[in-house]
Amino acid sequence: MIAIQMDSPDTRPKTEISDFDAVVRQHWPRIFRFVLASIRDRDAAETLTQDCFLRAYQARHQFRGDASVRTWLMQIAINLVRDFARSRRIRFWQRVKEMAVDCASLNDGLAGRGTSPEAQAVAKEQIEAVWRATGNLSERQRTVFLLRFVEDMDLIEIANVMGVTEGAVKVHLFRAVHTVRERIGGMR
Amino acid sequence: MKHLSPEQISSVVAGIRMPGDDHIRDCAECALEVERVQNALTLFRGSIRDWSDKLDHSEFHEAVASRKARSPHRAPMAWVLATAALAAAVAIPIYQDSKNQEVKAQALRDAELLNDVNAQLSRRGPLAMDPLMQLMTAPISSPAAEASKAHGSETTTIQDRGGIR
């Protein structure tokens, strides 16, 4: 729960996170999903997500409420993912390119959707292609891509989360989509 | 009819408006290509969400809760440190004061000892000879001396006559 108090003299909103357990419950799935999609390692994703909320808890008094809690948490998560990827750059990229296990997990959800085996095969192929393509994106392109197409964030919010301009987000997003489209076999 | 370029298709998929992308409303071929890519991205999103949702995070929620619960103990820890600092601030001057007093007392004792030593060193003779020394330095009060004194001669001592120095 986010309690918003109004300071009477200057009427500036002063926001604080009063119920952090509720914040964890509400935002954990999204943060974990983003981290998992970024680093593709369940154990590391759980650890980083845990670290994300721990850091947020420790810094909760510094949260001024200028941005939403979601934006704030995502900023922390992006920094953690970036640090993780940089500290384990070689292993990280090896893992990103080793898609067999991850794709098997990803495609589990397709089976129960009532589609034909042929359609499932095509879908599986497309999912794997997108996964491989995102593995070849730059760090920023992949972050923008995941925030836009997995987390459904708009361009302005992505810009706020990443600390860049909306124009820069558009450039990264365009390049990411263009690369992915080429990798999944653009028709022309 | 001029179709959208690959860059324009990517731009439409990304949700970024570009000049000429209105063409997609009138062209089934371009619309199909955009839909094909969007469909792949939708499947991608669904697969990640399925994967993420089916993982059990209960143990990690508990871990966060327990770590979070431990962190408030830092406040008492801060109090402990502050109290220790305060105690040190009080105790150190007291300790230093008592130590100064001890040093002064020791200096006094040292001074007394030194005086004793000086007194010993300044003796003209051994301690056992003090009575004799006093006797020799004392004025002669024999009847002859008294008679001599009466005749105006000065009092003489053994020392004056080349006695013990």
Interface residues (C-beta under 8 A of the other chain):
Chain A: F20 D21 V24 R25 W28 P29 F32 R33 L36 A37 R42 E46 T49 Q50 F53 L54 Y57 Q58 S105 L106 N107 D108 G109 L110 A123 Q126 I127 A129 V130 W131 R148 F149 V150 L155 K170 L173 F174 A176 V177 H178 V180 R181 E182 I184 G186 M187 R188
Chain B: H3 P6 E7 I9 S10 S11 V13 A14 G15 I16 E33 R36 V37 N39 A40 L41 L43 F44 R45 G46 S47 I48 R49 D50 W51 S52 D53 K54 L55 H57 F60 H61 A63 V64 A65 R67 K68 S71
